């Protein structure tokens, strides 16, 4: 039986708006795909799941059309299934270990998870169990969680299920972290994020917005408020730049700023929200990861001519194949083996061009990818009036800078032990703040494991 093809909008239709591109499986496709599962006695797919979902069990329930039971099984481990079903790189995790993938296509585990989660949303059949757990052992100690991204949300939900009183602090006016301000609407609708966060609130998690830990409150302030433990999941929100001349010109954006403007200023709802964003007509996006493609595809939807500039070839791009293919379909222009060396400005201080040099690939570097090497006397200028730099993010530095006793690594990540404990007693950390920029599901896995460590710590106080 062949793997089912995920439905999606046509390129001509989707570049006109920010509607979700991937439509997922139909009910009939979902059941057929689930029936492909071999129900292995020793399933390797589970080993590839950072949040430990019982994958064969929920797939079997789907194959039997027991969709309510399937989502309940998923939610035993994963508090954000509709999100994970859309943005997790399953091809590098659970699906990578599927035995069917050795000779054929692996089970579309992510698409099946998404269907089960969407079924719950559409049929309004959320299980009462998930809403009542917060009343169990409600007298347990308080735990503070800093940052409402994937790591913070997961840690909060798991601790609430254990019976703790959890207060989640978010610096922005909406919760969700990168799920809200970083991932475009066409990949992850805001209604999905809001729904999943509301379910976490129903577990008893209190979310306090517009509160910047490190400024509004220090970690010491939180301990004085009778929190017995603190989890830091502040993410990697510090943008990286190229370090080339001209990066201070007008219309040079970091990916963080560009996507935040698109998402939180609701550019994606134009013309209902006619929020200005100062970009020109010819945009260059620098980078080859998922964030670079998010920026490029947003700019295409704003009606701009967009060029992706990447110093290696497509084979070395860290972005998911699906994102690369979607961008190609939508008309993104690729300038590969190309490295920017200077941003050129006009007399008014605005970008008017990007000087680049052509590259060739040499031996592999520490990342395992072939190292790009400049080709002498190959410089040329791209005619662009806006530049978006999407070459990565560094850990949020605010809390480490405000807490001299909090030890950090050379790359700015918070130093933790195997149990996610920091150098300050009672303070734990996980997600991008300890690894640097990584996937949503990786941060969720860290939040889950940190919750168990916090529970063990408090029990032994």
N, C-alpha and C positions, 0 to 999 in steps of 0.2 A: 504493500500500500504506500503510495507516494505521500511525501510531506505536503500538507496543505499550503497554499500561497496566501500570505497576508494581504488583505484588501487595502488599497490606498487611493487617495484622490489623484486625478490626472495632473501632470505638471502645469498644464495650461490653466486649470482651475485653481490650483493651490497657491500659485504665486500672486494671485489677486487679493489674498487675505491671509490672516494668521490662524485659520481654522486648522484643526488637527489633521495631519497628513495620513498617518496610519490609522486605518479603521478596524484593524484586528480581524479576528475570525467571526464568521457567522456561527450560530448555534450548531448547525449541521456540520460545518467544518471542524468545530471544536471537538465534537464527539468522535468524528472520524480520526482526528489527529491523536486524541487521547487513547484510542483503541490500538494505535501503533505501538504503544508502550509495552515492553516485554515483561514488566513487573519483576525485575531482577531480584534474586534472593539477597544478593549483596550489592545494592545499588551504588554505583560510583558517583552518580549525579549529586547525591546528597553531600558528598565530600567537597563538591565545588560550590556549595551554597553558603555564603558567609553568615546567613541568619538561620541556618540549620532546619529549613523546611523539610517536612516529610514528603518529598516530591512524588514518589511512586503512589503513596496513599491518596494524595489529592487528585492525581491524574486518574487513578482507578475510579474514584468517586465521580469525576467528570464523565468518564466513559460510560458510567451507569446513569447519567443524567441527574445525579444528585448534587446539583450545583450549590445549594445552601450548605450542605455538609462539606463540600470541597472548600468553600471560602472559610468555613469555620476551622477546618484543618490547617489551612494556610495561616490564619490569624493566631493560631497557637504560638507561632514563632515570628511572624512578620506583621508589623503594625501598619505597613504602608504598601499593601499589595498592588493597588491600582497604579501607584507611582513606579514601583519596581518592575511591573509588567511592561512599562513603557520605556524606561530609561536605563535599566540595568544591562550591562554587556553580557547577556547570558551565553553568547557564543564563546566567551573566554572563561566562563565559570561552569555552571551546572551542565549546560548543553555540551561543553567541551568533553565531559566525562561520560556522556551517554554512549552506551555500547553500540547503539545503532549507527553512530557517527563513524565507526570504523570502516563500514562498507557502504553506507547510505547516508541520508540526512538524519541528524539527531532529532529527537522529539523537540517540538517548538515549545519548550517549557515556559518561556516568558510570555508567549502569546496565550497559553492556557491559563497562566496565573492572572493575566490581564482580564481574560474573559470572565473568570470566576469573580474577580473584584468588581468588574463593571456590572455583572449580573446582580450583585448585591445592591449596587447604587441604583440601578434602573428599576429593580423590583421592590426597593425599600424594605428588604428583609434582613436588616442588620440584626444579628443575634443578641438577645437580651444579656447573655453571658458577658459580652464585651463591655457592657455599660454598667454592670453591677459589681465588677471586681473591686472597684475603688472603695466599696463599703467594708470590705474584709480587712480586719486588723487596722482599722482607721486610726487607732491610737499610736501607731508606729511613728518613729522619728521623722523629722523633716529633712529632705534632700534638695539642694539647689542645683539646677542645671543651667549652664550658661551657653546660649546659642540654640536657636530652634531649627537648625538644619537637620539633615538625616541622622547624624550621630546623637544630637540632643533630643530629638523627637523619640528615637528608639530607646535611648537610655531612660527617658522620662516615662514612656509607656510601660516598659518592663518593670521599672521600680514601682509604678502605680499598681500593676498587677500583683506585685509582691506585698502590697498593702501600705507602702510608704506615702506620706504626704509630699508631693513633688511640686515645686515651684520652678517654672521655666522662664528665664529672663532673656528677652530679645531686644537688641538695640534699635531695630527698625520699627516702623509702624504696622507691619504685617509679619506674622510668623511664617516660617518655612525656610529661611535662609536661602541657599542657592536654588532650592526647589521653586521658590517664589520669584526671586529677582534675577536668577542666572539662566534658567532654562526657558526657551521661548514657548509661547502658547501653542505653536503648531506641533511641538514635541510633547509637551506636558501641559494640558489645560489647567488654568488656575482653579477652575471649579473642582477638579480632581484633588488638587493639593488642599483646598479648603475643606473638602469632605473628609479626607483622611485626618487632617489636623483636628477637625471637630470630633471625630471618633476618639482621638487621644484625649481631648478635653473631657469627654464623657467618662473616661476612666478615672477622672478626679484630678487630672493635671491642671494646675493653675498657670496660665500664661500671662506674664507681665511684659507689656510692650514698651517701646521708647525708653529703655533702661540699659545704659551702657556700663557693663561691669568693667571696672578699672577706672571709671570716672564717676558715674552715679553712685556706685558702691564699690568698695574694695572687697577682696576675699575676706579680710578680717571683719569688715562690716557684716558680711553674710553669716559668719560664725557667731557674731554677737546677736544676730537675729534668731539664734537657736537652731541653725542648720547643723546637722551632725556630719554631713559630708557634702562636697561640692564636685560636680562633674563639669569640666570645661570642654565644650564642643564648639569653639568659636570659629573653626574653619580656616580656610586659606583665602583671605579676602584682599591681600596686598598684591596689587598688579605688578608684573615684571615688564620692563621695557628693554629696547634693543641697545640703548646706550650709544646712539648715533647722533650726529649733528641734526638739528631741526626738530627734535621730538617735542620741543616746547611750543611749536607753532599752533595756531588755532586750527581746529578740526583734526587734531591728533587725539584719538581716544584710546584708553585701555579697553579691553573687552569687558571688564567689570563695569565701567561707567556706561558704555554703550548699551549693554544688555539690561542694566538696571534702569536706564532711561526708557528703554523699550517696554520693560515689564511693569515697573512700579509707576511710571508716568503714563501708562496705558496707551502708548503709541499703537499697540496692536488692535485697539478698539476704534481707530480712526474710521469714519469722521465723528463718531459719537464723542470721543475725547480728542480734540484737536490740539494736543500738547506739542509744542515746538521742540524739534531736535535739530540742531544746527549741523546738517551734513550737506555735502554738495551733490553732484550728479555722477561722479566717477570715483568709486571707493576701492581702495586696496585693503585687504585683510591679510595680516601677516601671521602665519602659523599653519599647522596641519592636524591639530587635535579637534575633538568634538566642539570645543568652545569656539574655535576659529570658524568651523562650519555653521555653528549657530549664528554667529555674527553675520557671516556672509549671506545666509539664507534670510535673515531678518532684513538686511539691506536690499536684497532682491525684491522682497515684498513691499518695500517702500518705493519701488519703481526705479531703482538705481542700477547703473552698470557696475558690476562687481567683479574684481579680480582677486583670486587667492594667490598669495606669494609664499612659496615654500622652498626651503633650501635643499631638500632632498627630493626623491621621486615619490610617486604615489605609493609604491610598495612599502616605503618606510613610514608612511603617515600613521600616527597613533589613533586617528579617528576610526569609528566603526565603519565597516564597509557599507552598511545601509545608509549612513549619513553622507558618505562620499557619493554614492550612486544617486541618492535623492538630489544632491546639489548639482550633479551633472545634468540630470533631467530638467532641473529648473533654470539651466542656462549659465551657471557659474563658469567664469573663465579661469583657467589654471595657468599659472606661471611657475613651473617647477624648476628645480636646480637653479634657484634664483635667490640671492641674498641682498636685502636692502643695506645700503651704506650711508645714505644721506637723504633727509627730507628737505625738499626745496620749497622755499616760501616766496610769496609775492611781496610787493611793497607795503601791503596792509597787514602782513603778518599771518596770512593764511596759506595753507598747503596748496601748491600748484604742480608738484611733481615728486616722484620718488626715484632717486638714483639707485640702481641695483648693479650687481655684478653676477655673472654666470658662474655656476658651480659644477664640479664633477665629483663623483663619489670615490673615496679612497678606502683604506682598510676600516674594519669596524672599530667603533669607539667603545667606551664603558657601557653604553646602553645596548650594545650588540648590533646596532645599526651602522651601516657604512658611513664613515665620516665625510661631510661635505668639504671640498677643498676649492678655494677660489681659482678661477681661470684668469690669468693675467691679461690686461688690456681687453676686457670683455664688458666694460661698463656700458650701461644704457639707461635711459630715463623713461619711466612710465608716466603717462599723462593722467594724473589723479588729483582730486581736490579734497579728499578725505582719507585718513589713515586710521585703521583700527588694529591695535597690536594685541594679538592673542597668542602669546608664547608661554603662558603659564602664570600661576599665582603662587605667592609665598604665604606662609602662615601669618595669621592676624597677630601683629606685634603688640597690641595695646595692653593686654593683661600681663605678659612677661615684663614689659617696660614698667608697669605700675607695681610689680611684685618682685623686689630684688632677691627674695629667697626662693623664687621659682626658677629652677635650673633649666636652661635651654641648650639645644645642640647648635653647632656652627651654622646650620642652615635656618635657624630661627624656630625650629620645631620644639615643642615642650618635651623635655626628657621624662620618660616614664619607664617603670619596670614591667615585667611580664603581666602584672595584674593591673596595669594602667595607673599605678600610683605615682604621683609626682614627688618632688623633693619636699613638699609641704604636707604635713600630716593631715589626713582627711580630705585632701584634694586629689582628684583623679582627672584624667584627660584622655580624649580619644577622637578619632576621625582625622580630618586634614590638618588639624592643629598639631598632631604628632607625626604625621606621615608626609606632609605636603599635599598638594592637590592630587586627589585620587577619585575613585568612583563613588557614586551614591551608596551602592550596596556595601562597599568596603567600609565606609563610615558607619553604616548601620550595624555591620558586624562588630565593629569596635564598641559602639554604644551598647550593644547587647551584652558583650563580654564584660564591659566595665560595670554594667548594672549588677551583674552577679558578684563582681569583686567588691562593689560598694555594700551590697547586702551582707557579704561575709565579714567585711570590715566592721559594720555597725553592730552585727550580732556579737562580735568579739570585743566591743568596747568595755 
